[in-house]
Structures are given as structure tokens and as C-alpha cells.
Amino acid sequence: MNDTMQAVLMSGFGGPDVLRPGRLPIPRPGPDDILLKVGACGIDRKDLLIRNGTIRKRSAGYRGAAGDARDDLSFPLVLGTEIAGTVAGIGANVRGVRLGDRLASLPRRGHCGLCMYCRTGRSESCASAYFIGQDVNGGYAEYVLLGADSVWPVPDNVEFAAACMAAAAIGTMVRAVRDVARVTMGESVLITGASGGLGVHGVQLARLAGAFVIAVASSESKAALLRELGADEVIVSGHGEDWSGRVIALTGGRGADVGIDIVGVATLKTVLRSMALYGRVATVGEVGSGSIDLRPAIVLLRRLQILSSYAPGMEHLATALDLLSRGRVRAVIDDRLPLAQAAAAHARMEAGDVNGRIVLEP
């Protein structure tokens, strides 16, 4: 093994041009670390938010683990939270992992395993957990350090480009569709931002649950893919349009039983107008920032539930990998690029020119 590795280094906050190829020493695993040779790393929307400065701070979990009161991010930083690859090194305290094992990772590590959230399947809320690709270097590199609490075995028939999406892209939607929105057979499900990395898998999962799926997309080319993935109806809409009347018409005048909103401020008001009596709205993403005017009367008179689905836990990562292995869900990969093209991939994502995920393959 060489002493150094290829990596994409973020020099500070800014546009895609702050991402440049470089070299770093290969990290040495500490007692609780797993050194993973990266097979693939997906580009998550959060990577863009860190790069452009929307997310500027380290998490409280990292500061507690490191005993460091400083909260500013350190540069150069290696982004990348959607990671799969092969074990290349193992710390002395790590059990149940062998050299050569194929693993996929959660976006976080350092879960305490003892708090109320860890003990009740909600480890994403553990105050001790910290983020890979934000608090510590991530997967835009040939090697990355992970923790035994953050990884799950990848089935032999699942390639790394698909496995890297199992947590943040697919697992997030497993939680949203199955556990939070509780989609059941025969219900109608509305999904915004349906052509992105979360949406394309949410469409498949809602269809798998037996729902009538209405997807919202920004172009006819995106609509074609969504129909291929199982959307029963696709609404093509420009930014800021009110398409609630079309949803109500497509559902025979009732409205949608479930709304899964991945966009946020730009669509949430329209989602609320689109809902049936006793509808359940699950907010999963926010691609910008801001606020909306919420009329409590809509929520009250339509008996709505407004829910949130934040991030996957280990169960959701394991379920996603199993669904990929059995061919029940297809990982939607827009493009596979070498590390040197990370900046170009960020630019494409900001332009909205991506269906599913772009994957970096060192």
C-alpha cells in the first residue's frame, strides 16, 4: 500500500471550484476504526450544502467526542457520506469485521449505543454521533475511516455503486415510506422532487407497498424515467406552480392519502392543498431555506398529520441492501465519474441536470 491516496479536497466554502483533486496520507485506523478502501461514494445533496456554506459548523456530537469546543469546519475537508467498499484495515477493538469484507456505511459514526434513541432504533438522534464528510473526512477519496457502529455487510450480488446509496438515498426513503408515512396497499401517495436521489427510490418503495403513486417532476424527460420506475401518474410542473388541482383530479376528487415532500419550502404549501381527509404529510428534505405561511385551518379541517423523516438507522440500511439484493428496488445511477470530476458533478446537481445519484468511483 502506498503512503498517500487520491482525494478531492475542499479548500473553503464556495462554488464547485473549491473542490480540487489532491493527495493526502492514507489514514491509519485507531483502535475503534475500520479503514475502508472506497469502491464508490454517492454525491448527496448535503455535500452541496456543506460546500456552499449553508452548513458551516461541526456537529455537537463531534465536539463532544473530540473534547473540542471549536465548532467551525476545518479545511481542507474531504466530503462524502454515501460510502461502500472493502475493508483494508481493522482497529484493535473492532470485532466481527475481517479484511476484505464488503461494507456500506451510514452517514454517521460514534453512536453511544446506550441512550434512549440508540436503544429504541432511532440512533440518528444520538447526541454522541458525528457525521462522516462533515466532522471528519469522508468518501471522496481512495480510503476512509469508519466505525463498526456505522457499517453493514454488502451482499455479493450488489455492486458498490448501488450499495453506497443504500443508507442516505434508499434507507432514508425506507424509513419515510414504511415507518413514518406508514403507506399501505391501495392508498394514493404524492411524491415531490421525485427525480432526485431520494425521490426515484421513494417512487419504487411506495409502488412496492401497493400504493397508487403520483410523482412531481420538472420535465418530460424526468417524467419518462419515473413512469419506468413505477409512477402511475407524473405531474410535470415548473418552479412555484400550484398543481394541487391536478392531484385532486387524479384521485377522483379525494386528494392524496400520503404526501412525501422532498423539496421543502417551494412545494409544501401545494402538498398540503393536495391532501385527502386524514392525510399524512411526511417532510423528508429541504433543498433551500426559508419559511411558508401555514393556515392551521387546512390542517384542522382536513384532519392532517404533518410528520418528519430525518435520516436512516442501521435497520433501514440493512433493509435497503436486502431489497437491492433481491431486485425489489433498483439503484438509479445517473453517472459514474472518477474523483477528479467531483466539481463537475456538483455543478450538474446544482443545475438540476441529474436523475437519481451521481457516483464517484476512485
N, C-alpha and C positions, 0 to 999 in steps of 0.2 A: 504494500500500500504506500502511495506517495505521502509526503508530509502535508501537502496542500491540496485544495479542491477548488473546482469552479463554483462560483456563487454569483447571484445577482445582488449587488449592493445598493441600498437606498441611502443616498447621501444627505437627505433632508426632506422637508415637506415641499411638494410642488407637483408639476405635471409629470407625465410618463418619462420625461428626460432625466429625472433624478434617479432612475433605475439604470445601472450600468454593470456590464459583466466585469468580474474581477476574480481575485483568488483570496482564500482565507486558509488558515491552518485547519486541518481536519480536527474536529473536536474530539477530545478524549473522554470516554464515559466515566463519570464518577460512580460511587457505589450504588446509586439508585437509578442510573441511566441505562438506556438502550441506544446504541449507535446504529442508526438505520441508513443503509445505502438507498438513496431515494430512487425509486423506479418511476414515479410520476407524482406531480403536485398540481392540483387544480387551482385556478385563479378564482378566488372568492370575491364577492362584492366588498367584503370587509377589507381586503387588501387595498382596494382603491380608496376607501375611506381613511385608512391609515396613511397612505401615500399622499393624499391631497390635504391632510391636516385636519379633517373632520374629527378623527380620533387622534389625540395628541399625547395621551398620557399612558403610563403603565398602569396595570390593574392593581387594586388593593391587595389581591392575592399574592402577586409577585412581591410587592413591597414587604408584606408580612413574611414571606418565605425567605427573602434575601436580607431581612433586617435592615432595609434601606429606606430612609424617609423620602428620598428623591423620587419624584413621580414623572419627570419628563422622559420621553423615549431617548434611547442612546443611538447614535449613528457612528458608523454605518450599520444599518439594520437589514437582515435578510427576512423578507416577507414569506408567507406561505403557510397555510394552516390545514390544507387538504392533502394529506400525505399517505403514500403507500410505498413499500419497498421491502428490502431484505435485511435481516439482522446481520450486522458486521462486527458488533462488539457488545459485551454484556458486563454491567457493573456487578460487584461482588455480592450485593444484597438482592439482586433480581432473581426470582425463581420462576420456573415454568416457561422459560424462553430459551431457545437454542440458536446457535449460529446457523444462518441460512433460513430461518423461519421467515415466512411471508406475512407481513403485518400491515394493517391500516390503522390510522390514528384518529382520535377525537381532536377537536381544536384546542383542548386544554390538557394540562397535566398538574400534578401536585394535589389531587383531591385527598382530603384527610381521611375519608372512609368511616368517620366516627360521628359527624354532625347529623342533625335531623334530615338534612337534604340528601346526604350521601346514603343514609340508611333507608330512605324512602324512594329511591330511584330517581332523585332529582339532583344528581351530582353537579349539573351545570350551574347550580346556585351555591355550591360550596365556597365559603369565603376564603379558603386556602388555595383554591385552584387558580392557575395563571395561564396566560394564553401563548401558544406557540405562534411565532410570526408576528408578535407584538411585544410581549415582555421579554422573550428570548428568541434567538434566531430560528427561522422556520425552514420551509422546504424548497425555496428557490435555490437549491444547492445540491451538490452531489451527496452530501451526508447531513444528517440532522440528529440531535439528541432528543429522545422521547422518554416517557416514563412507563413503567409496567401498568400503571393505572389508566393509561390512555390508549392502549392498543388492543386489537382483536385479530385473530388469525384470518388470513385471506384464503378462501377455498382455491384449490389448484386450478379450477376452470375459470377463475375470474382474473382478468388481466389487471395490471397495476393502474392503467389509465382509467378503468372503471372503479377499481377499489378505492382510489383516492377520493372519489366523490361520495363514498358510502356514508360518511358521517355528516358533513356540513350540507351537502346538496340533497342526498336521498334520505338520510336519517332524520334531518330536520322535518321533512315532509311526512315521514312515517309518524312522527310524534303529532304533527299538526292534523293530519287526516284521521288517524286512528284514535289517538289518545285525547286530543284537545277538542277537535270538532266532532268526534265520535260519528263519523259518516257511516250510514247503514244502507243496506240494499234498497233501491227504489227511490232514494232521496235525490234531489237535484242539488248540484254543487257548482258554484260560481268561483272561478279562479282568475285573479288578475295577475299581470306580469307573467303570463303563462308560458312565454317562450324562453324565459331565463333559466338559470341553473336550478332554481327551486321549482319553478312552475312546470317545466317539462316532466319532472318526476312526480309532482303533485297530481297532474292530469292522469298519469298512469296509475297511481295509487288509488285515486278516487274511483276510476273506472274498475280497478281490481276489487274495490269494496262493493261494487254493484250499483254505483250512482250514475245518474244522468249528468254528464259533465258539460258545462258551458265555460269556455275559455275566452279570455280577452287578450287580443294581440294588436300590434301596431301596424301590421302589413299583411297582405295576402300571402307573401312567401312564408311568413311565420305561421299563418293560419294553416297552410298545407301540411306543415310538419305536425302541428297539433292534432289535426284530424287523423294523420297517420298513427299518432301515439294513442288515440282513443277518444279524443274530444268529440262529443255528439254534435255540438254547435260551437262555432267560433264567431265572436263579435270583433270585427276589425274597427278600431277606433283611434282617433288622434288624441293628442295630449289634452286633457281637460274636458273632453266631451262627456255629456250625460247620456249613457246608454242604458239606464235603468228600465226605460220603457221596453226596450228590446228583450231584456231578461224576463220581465213580467209576461210579455207576449209569448216567449219561448216556453214558459212554464204554465201556459194555459190560464194566465191571469193571477196565479198564486204568488209568484216570486220564488226566489231560491230558498231552499231549506238551509243550506250552508253557504257561507261566503268565506273564501280563503283569500285574504288580501296580502299580497306580497309587495305592493308598490308603496302604500302609505298615504301621505297627505294628498297626492294627486288623484287618488281613486276611492278613498274610504267613504266619503260622503255619498258617492254614487252606489257603492256596495250597500250601504245602509238603506238607500231608497229602493234597492233591488230585492230586499228580503221578504220572505213569506212570514205569516204569523208564526211566532215561536222560533224564528230563525236564529241560527248560531253563526256569529261572525268571528273568525279567528284571524288576528293580525300576526303576520309572520315576518314581514320585512318593512323597512323604511329606506327608500333609495335616496331620499333627500333629507330635508329638515323643515320644520315649520309646525303649524297647527291648523286645525279646522274648527269651524263653528258647528257645534253639535246640538241638535234640537232634542232635548230629553223626551219630548212628546213622541218622536219617532220610535225611540227605544221602548217607551212605556206602552203606547197603543199597539205596537206590533209585538210586544212581549219578547223583545230581542235579548239575546245574551251576547255580550262583547267579551271575547276571550283573547288570550295571547299565547303564542307558542314560540319560545325563545331559541332553544338550541337542543341538539340531540344528547342523549345519555348513552351509556355503553349498550343498553338493550336495543336502542334504535340503530346504532352502528351494526350490531350483530344481526338484527333483522334485515337491514338493508343488504348486507353481504349475502345472507341466505337467499333473499329474493333475486339478487343478481345471479347467484349460482344456479338457481332453479329456472332462470329465464323468465321470471314473472315480471321483472322490471328491466328495462333497457337503459343503460347509462348513455345519455345523449352527449356526445363529444363533438363539439363544433370544429375543433382543430387541435393538432398535436404539434408543439413547437419546441425547439431547443431553448436552453436558458437564455441565450443571447438575444432572443426575440421577446423577452418579457415586456419590455417597454411598448413594443408594437401591439402586443396583446392587450395591455391596459388601454391603449388608445382606441382599439376596436371596441372594447367593452364600453368605454365612455361614449362612443358614437352610437351605441345600440345595435351594433352590427354583429351580434352573437346569438346563436341559438344553443341553449344548454351551456356547457362549460368549455373553455379553452384549457388544455392540459399542457404543462411543461414536462418534458422528458429529458432529464440530464443525460 
